[in-house]
Amino acid sequence: MKNKKIILGLFGLLLISLFATGCKQEIEIKDGSKVAVKLDGVKITATEYYEEIKETNVAILVDMIDKALFEKKYPTSDEEDTEVKKQIDNLKTTYSDEETFKQLMNQYFGVNTEEELEELLRLEYKRNQAVEDYISDNLTDKEIEKYYKDEIYGEVKASHILIIPSVSDDADEDEIAEAEAQALKTAKTVIQKLKDGEDFAKLAKKYSHEEATATKGGDLGYFELDEMVDEFSDAVKELKVNEYTKEPVKSQYGYHVVLKTGEKEKPELKDVKDDIKEKMTQQKLSADVTLYYQTLIDIRKANNIKWNDTVIEKKYNELMDQLIEAAKTQAQQQ
């Protein structure tokens, strides 16, 4: 999308109608024989220019289509302003040298100025909104009800004892493995003491490495399950009130011994339906790296896009295929 601003300006002169109905195989260009540019002994007509750019710059046309679809539906908001500014500021901080920043804009984003970069980021922000809304709006009641049944819980109350492997910053693999083994052994010792009837709060004060909760007998208070790391939440789900884990729970923080001490009733579906839809939308996007592009394709189809030029239609389909394949490749490399 190099020279995007200039090309968009000239593209507008062609007065192309992409959404007109009919079965034409070539777009009609008003005054297509009109000279677009000339120099000594050379004339380039609008038709010639159009034939050239439609072969190489269909991505610009896709941007124009999406702007037409999304700019009115998603007017600029304070949240958009904040997010776009944040992204640009982050790029400037990472690439503080002005020349490097310009090279990044050109090579990675295909733009030449900060204004063009802002325009591109705003379009991407609106695309994200459109994709999320489209996926959310197409969730079925059956999907939502299943998620509510399987994934929604009331707030729970728990206590834990956290054993953190003790390793130095320069520890080698053997030292790390030894520290992990020792932490696991300690956690199992704590569980055995619980089986022998010792008090959880007293054991937390003695063994837990998380000082903030150790002084309170390991008490975490009430919390939503999704506030915790998955391993911890999954363990709590399986416990009954006043039951503790019979095996240490490993997470990125270390080894947990968990005691569930309370559980509230789950909220009604109507009160959490919007949150469910938001979570399901993000899960679907995370689970399928191609869904973002496929959704944009579906949105354009839903808006009755009509291609009056078979060459552009072919180039558009090729571009969409390339984006989908690139997303798959990137996911495989991560």
N, C-alpha and C positions, 0 to 999 in steps of 0.2 A: 504494500500500500504506500509506496514511496510517492512523494509529491502529491499527497492526497488532496491538499487544499486546492492546488492548481487544477488538478484533474476534475475535482468535483465542480469547480466553477465552469469549466468548459463543457462538462457533461450536461450541465443544466441548459446550455444553449441548444442542445440537440432536441429538446422538447419531446422526450421519449415517453410514450404511454405504455407502462408495463402491465397495467391492470385492466386494460380494455378487453372486452370479450371478443371472441371470434377465432378463426382457424388460420390466420395469416402465418406464413412461414418466415417472413422478414418484417421487422419493425419499419413503419413508415416514419421517415425523418423529415420534418418540415424544413424546406429550403436545404435539402441535403446536398445540393450541388453548390451551395454557397461556399465561397473560399473561407476557410478557417484561418489560414496563415499563408503568407507568400513572401518570397524573397527573389533575388535575381534569377529569372528563368524557371522558378519553381512555384507551383500552387498546390496546396493541400486542401481538399474539400472537407466539409463536415462529414460526408458519407465515408470518405477514406479514413478519416480520423476515428469515426465510430467503429468501422470494421477492424481497425487495429486494436483499439482498447478493449473491445468485447472479447478478443482472443486472450488477452493477458491480464485484465484487471477486473474480473467479475467480483472480487472481494469488495471493491469499492461500491459496486451496485448493491451487494448484500447489505453493506452499511447503510446505504440510502433507504433500502426497503425497511430495515429494522428501525431506523430513525422515524420514518413515516408511521410505523406501527406503534412505537412505544413512547415517543416524546409527548404526545397528547395524553395518553393513558397514564403515564408516570411523570407528572410535572416535577421539576427540580425541587427537592426538599432540603431542609437543613441537614438531615442525616446524609443525604447524597453529597452535599457540599463538604461536610466534615470528612466523609470517607475518601472522597477524591483528593482533598487537600492532604489528608494523612498519607495516602499512597505516594503522592508526588514528593512530599517532604521526606518520606522514608527513602525514596530513590535518591534524592539529593544528598541525604545524609550518607548513604552507602557509596554513592559516586559523587563525592564532594567536588572533584575537579570538573570544571565547566565543560571542558572538551570531552572528557570521558562520558559525562552525562549526555551530551549531544550525540555521541556515537551510540550510546545505549538506546536513546530515543529512535535513532534512525535504523539501527541494525535489528533491534529486538521488537520495537513497536511499529516501525515503518513510518514514523513521522519525523518532521524536521524542527518543530518548535514546541515550546512548552504549552502553548495554546492548543495546538493540535493534539498533544498528549492528553490534555485535560478533556478535550472533546471526545477522544477515544475512550477514556476511562469512564466518562459519564454514560456513554453508550453501553459499555460493558455492565455498568451498575444497573441500568434499566433492563438490559437483557437478563441479568440475574433475577431481578424482580419478576419479570415476565415468566421465566422458566419456573421459579418457585411457585408462583400463583397458579400456573397451568397444571403443574403436577398436583398441587394441593387440591385444586378444584375438581380434579379427576379421580381423587381417591373415593372408593366406594364405601357405603355405610358398613358393609360386611368387613372390609379391611380395618376400618376404624374401630368397630366393635371388638374385633379379634385382638387388636393392639391393646384396647382398654382392658380386656379380660386377662391378657397374658403379661402385660408390661406395666400397668398402672397399679401402684400401691399407695396406701396411706403413709404418712410420715412414720418413721420408725425411730426408736430410741435404742442406743447400744453403747456398750463400753468396750474398749479394746486394750490389749497389751501389745506394744510394738517392739519387736527385737530387731535392731538394725545391725547388719554385719559391720564389724569394725575394721576398716581398711584405710590405709594411707593413700594419698593422691598418686604416689609413684609405685603402688603395689603391682606385682606381676600377676600372671594368671593363676599360679599356684597359691599365692597368698590370698587372692580374692576367693578362690575355691575353698580354702581353709576357713576363711572368715564366714563364708556362706554356711558351711557345714556346722560351724560352732553356733551361729545364730539359730539355725534350724534345731540343733540339739537343745538349746536353751528354751526355745518355744515349746518343744515337746516335753521338756521338764516341767514347764508351767502347766501344761495340760494335765500331766500326771498328778500334779499337786491339786489341781481342781477336782480330779477324779477321787483323790484321797480326802476331799471335803474341805480343803482350805478356801479362804475367802478371796473372791476375785479382786475386790478393791485393794486389799492388803498386798496381793501379788502384783497388782498394777503399780502400786507405789514402790515396790521393791525392784521389779524387773523391767518395767516399760521405759523405753528410751525417749518417748515423746513427753517432754517435761510438762507441757501445757495441760495434758490430760492425766498424766501420772499422779499429780498432786490431788486430783479429784477422783482417784480410784479408777481412772481410765474412762470416765463418763464423757461421752460425746454429745449428749443431749439428743433432741429430736432433729431429724434431717430427712431430706428427700433422697431416695436411693441414687438418683442420677447425679447427686452432688459428690459422690464418692467414686473412687476408681472401680472399674468393672469387677475385678476379683473380689474386692471387699463387698460390693453391693450384691453380687451373686451369692456370696456366702451368707449374708444376712437374710436374703430371701428364703433360704432353705431352713432357717432356724425358727423354732417356736419361741414364744416369749419365755425368758428365764433359761433358755438353752444356750450352751456355748459350743464353739466349733471343736470337733474331736481330732482335727488335724490342723496344723498351722496353715494359714492362708498367706500365700506369697504374693506380694505386689512389688511395684517399683521401689517402694519405700523400705521393704524388709519383710519380716514374718509377723503376721497378726494372729493373736488369739482373741476371738470376738465373742461377746456375750450380748444377746438380744434382750433388752429390758422393757420394751414397750412397743406398741404398734397402734396407730390410729386407723379409723375406717377410711377406705379409699374414697376420694371425692366422686360425685356423680358425673356421669359421662358429659352432660351438657355443660358442666363447669370446666372441663379440661379438654373439650373437643378441639378447640383452636390450637392448644399446645400439642395435642396428639398429632394433628395434621402437620404442624411445623416440624415436629420430630421425625415423622414418617417421611416427609419430603426430603429432609436432609439425609436420612438413612438411605433412601432410594438413590439419591445423587452420589452418595459415597460408595454404594454397592455397585453401581454401574457407571463407569467413567465416560461412556458414550451417551448417557441419558441427556446430558446438557444440550449437546448438539442435535440429538434426535428430537428433543422437545422443541427447539427453535424451528426445526423443519416442520414439525406438526403445527406449530402456531402459524407459520406462514401459510400452510395448506388450509388451516381453519379460517384464514382470512381470504380464501379464494384467490390465491395467487394464480395468475394466468401468464404463461410465457408466449409472447408473440414472435419470438426469435428462437429457433431450435438450437442455434449455436450457443446462445447464452444459457439456455436451459441445460444443455449438455455440460457446459463449463461449470454451471452452478452445482449440478449433481456431482461432478468430479471433485469440486472443492469440498463439498460436504463429506464425501467419502474420504478425502485426504485428512480432514479434521478429525473424523471418527477414528481412522487408523492411527493417526498421530497420538490421540488420547490413549488408545490401547497400548501403543508402544511405550509411552511415557509411564503408564501404570505398571507395565511389566518391568521397567528399569528401576522402579522405586522399591 
